[in-house]
Amino acid sequence: MKTLPKERRYETLSYLPPLTDTQIEKQINYCLQMGYIPAVEFNENSDPEVYYWTMWKLPLFGASSTRAVLDEVQACRSEYGNCFIRVVGFDNVKQCQAVSFIVHKPGSNSGSGFRY
């Protein structure tokens, strides 16, 4: 059984190996299929006590494709590359956050990919 190296964990999916770009697209596609409203958030600090992150623009109410969400992630990443960036899915029926996962960590490679 392989264990991950000892490092700080951020969100639920951080206990898995880093997501590939394809896996990130599938997670966003799942959010859209479930009817969740995606939003992109960023913050310089990812301490567990920090509950409120800054939202990048408004939630993407009209998003119908993963490409629209990924384009906003890239725009946020280009402006705030020194911050943690996560995608959040809001459930408008239960009126709560249903899913959240980090798509960029500061200090990661600055290639064209979305992942950390």
Secondary structure, DSSP 8 states (H G I E B T S, - for coil): -----S----SGGGGSS---HHHHHHHHHHHHHTT-EEEEEEES---TT----EEESS--TT--SHHHHHHHHHHHHHH-TTSEEEEEEEETTTTEEEEEEEEE-TTS--SS-S--
